[in-house]
Amino acid sequence: MKPQIDVERARFNMVEQQIRPWEVLDQEVLDLLFAVRREEFVPAQYRSLAFVDTEIPLGHGEKMLAPKIEARMVQALAVKPGDRVLEVGTGSGYMTALLAKRGAHVYSVEIIPEFSAQAAAKLEAYGITNVTLEVGDAARGWDRHAPYDVIVLTGSVPVLADAFERSLNPGGRLLAVIGEAPVMEARLITCTAPDTYNSIGLFETCIPALRNAPQPERFVF
């Protein structure tokens, strides 16, 4: 039984020492982090790093976000039970699980087929059925199931494609990390009325970019 106790102690320490000090104070979000077992979504060879404040390699040059970034995103999005959610970048499937536990349905799009297949198996094992996983390139938008109440991009973009804002319901929230290394900012964009948006900066960070993300226009001399 000792390893199990160690895992739970590590999970508790992750929440209390990394996540709560990073201004994640919503008790429902904190409870969710105990309910969804992060280590079960981490590649087996890196399971010992499941609760460490670091990005974890997933393969194909991609990484799982640090726990405090994931938690802060979930808190900022304030997902409600009736919400339809778009996740761009399924990755490990962990964020998908967190979102699915709070919302009505999650549409998660992943450009790497292997990741989508692995996430499907993990989510099924977890008994999470309110998820539609799709393989495709959603870096410039994914209006197939629009409009959405919540959109989250799990990779950064130098500029945000306008299509994402247009896919939001009034009252909908969009979270994206925008910029280029080393200067990026997580921004929460809210659709306050049709074609009207409010954008606020949440925190500075630096996370891996989405593949094929739109690039800013650059001056050529």
KABEL-V732532 format. One record per helix or strand. SS is the DSSP state (h for helix, s for strand). FROM is the first residue (numbers start at 1). LEN is the number of residues. Records with the same first field share a line. If there is no record, write none. Layout:
SS = FROM-LEN, FROM-LEN
//
This chain:
h = 2-21, 27-9, 38-4, 44-6, 67-11, 94-9, 113-13, 143-3, 162-5
s = 56-4, 62-3, 84-5, 105-6, 131-5, 148-6, 156-2, 168-13, 183-11, 196-10, 209-1
//
